[in-house]
């Protein structure tokens, strides 16, 4: 594999031909339809109060800490009492507990003085700003895409249903995605310590952050990055300890251990776009729970093992964007707990793979064109499935209850990423030496 300079990358992107007017307008139409359809759902959340959104989770945590109840933050009875006092209209809806490390409450703290509805709107506006920031940070990885379509990357990102889901629910997934993208930019600019530190700040979803860290830092022997992650983790733990106190050492593990039993409505597998959700849905009518668990474990072990092997094999390569793409897709697939809003993290792999497809198509020419075109077609179908999911839900509402179906296109993206990263490429799409 040749190591191209940033100038060569830019020149390769500049050789990409612009799509015709009809395909470009088709992309605009699909994006706008997706935004409108998903936006209707977002407005539904706004009109139905705190009983249907996740914002109350974070507001409950802040309210308890501010009122001196931080020591009892990770107790179900205390959170239920605080949540119903804060939002009496949710008494019959069931508790949605705050179950993240307490430091995350600092992100939501500025909203604590606002009414519920105003807080939800302000949070959505702030997250749209984060989305545009993510699009700007991903610009070096989407030059060919911008050249081919002439459309702003932010339009594609906003049209992605999981992103609109975040805006409706008042969730934190775009902060997580931003930290991962910042980590990628840090790695590409040679700031390995900072890359690890930023991933540690994403540990409010620690089951996802730890897996990504394992693939991009630990397996590749990026020890400065690991030190950065440990340093960031110490900061995260220190802030959480200051907010909650020593009860966190007992109460938090106890909450995580019991939550699926106490609040099962937050752990419905077929809502989850991962292997666990898909296999649980497919196998539910055929096998008992123990057999299904074994199937999920084995499938996850195979996916994780294949990714580990590939990362170890390519550990000395500098194509950081593909490393992060593979790490993210693997994490999404094998995660035990993943909701629709967390799938917004797939924005980065989709951008990276689209860019790689365009660059390869532009450089390979007639040589191997048939095979390449077939793989590009498979990639396009997988991405289209992710984007058309919510639109299909308008015609077939039951689809919206089966988020697990999205594990299939994610799995296809994972296969494409493995194939393209694992084989010799005519062009190294890395973005080396870019300033942070």
Secondary structure, 3 states (H helix, E strand, C coil): CCCCCHHHHHHHHHCCCCCCHHHHHHHHHHHHHHHHHHHHHHHHHHHCCHHHCCHHHHHHHHHHHHCCCHHHCCCHHHHHHHHHHHCHHHCCCCCCCCCCCHHHHHHHHHHCCCCHHHHHHHHHHHHHHHHHHHHHHCHHHCHHHHHHHCCCHHHHHHCCHHHHHHHHHCCCHHHHHHHHHHHHHHHHCCCHHHHHHHHHHCHHHHHHHHHHHHHHHHCCCCHHHHHHHHHHHHHHHHHHHHHHCCCHHHHHHHHHHHHHHHCHHHCCHHHCCCHHHHHHHHHCCCCCHHHHHHHHHHHHHHHHHHHHHHHHHCCCCCCHHHHHHHHHHHHHHHCCCCCHHHHHHHHHHHHHHHHHHHHHHHHHCCCCHHHHHHHHHHHHHHHHHHHHHHHHHHHCHHHHHCHHHHHHHHHHHHHHHHHHHHCCCCCCCCCCCCCC
